Amino acid sequence: MHHIKEKISVVIPTLNESGNIRKVIEEVKAVLSGNSYEIIVVDGHSTDDTVRIAKKLGAKVIYDSLGKGSALIKGLNAAKGDILISLDADLSTDPREMWLLIDGIRVGYDVCMGSRFMAGGSSEDISLLRKFGNLSFVFLVNHLFGSRYSDMCYGYRSFRRGTMKKLGLKERGFGIETEISIKSVKRGLKVIEVPSIEKKRAVGEGKLRTFSDGYTILRTIIKNLGKD
């Protein structure tokens, strides 16, 4: 059992995740049991029971329908914790790995990123095409910005309180992870990657669209090339 003095905020963007949200929240609560924490669900106006289930399980629910990035920014800005964690609602990111992300911040890093492609990490869900695309973006960002990432488009991450102000994030959609990765380097933040095993989505349809999301990520990289 881990018991720490810091408060933890877990931010979960949702859209019609009634088949998954109960298990996600229950697992988060089990992992963080005995600690000070809050769970913030940022919902894109789901038409199913997602919100009702989340509230019943004690999560704070706020709303945002502009996209994943916008939801994440809103949730992280609303968070009151010392350590903030972004987590997917579809059970592809395992709450039991949270302590690696928490410890990354506790030992002194500003941003801690889960990676599927470093030693100890893997994915049960990624297609060959998406893997190739992701690693191509990793290579491009590392080359352009002098970073050493092994993964780019994965949403399982943690942040030190105050980091959001330094990052000044703007991406409303699926470019958000790429923007975080690039701006962390440009702002001189201390970043570490930890291994993560991505599981298959438990229930429902995934929101990823390989080619349009790939274009969004490329646009995000180009947008962040200049000085800011």
Sequence and secondary structure as in RCSB ss.txt:
>XXXX:A:sequence
MHHIKEKISVVIPTLNESGNIRKVIEEVKAVLSGNSYEIIVVDGHSTDDTVRIAKKLGAKVIYDSLGKGSALIKG
LNAAKGDILISLDADLSTDPREMWLLIDGIRVGYDVCMGSRFMAGGSSEDISLLRKFGNLSFVFLVNHLFGSRYS
DMCYGYRSFRRGTMKKLGLKERGFGIETEISIKSVKRGLKVIEVPSIEKKRAVGEGKLRTFSDGYTILRTIIKNL
GKD
>XXXX:A:secstr
    SS EEEEEEESS TTTHHHHHHHHHHHHTTS EEEEEEE   SSSHHHHHHHTT EEEE  S HHHHHHHH
HHH  SSEEEE  TTS S GGGHHHHHHHHHTT SEEEEESSSTT EESS  HHHHHHHHHHHHHHHHHH    S
 SS   EEEETTHHHHH     STTHHHHHHHHHHHTT  EEEEE EE    SS     HHHHHHHHHHHHHHTS
S  
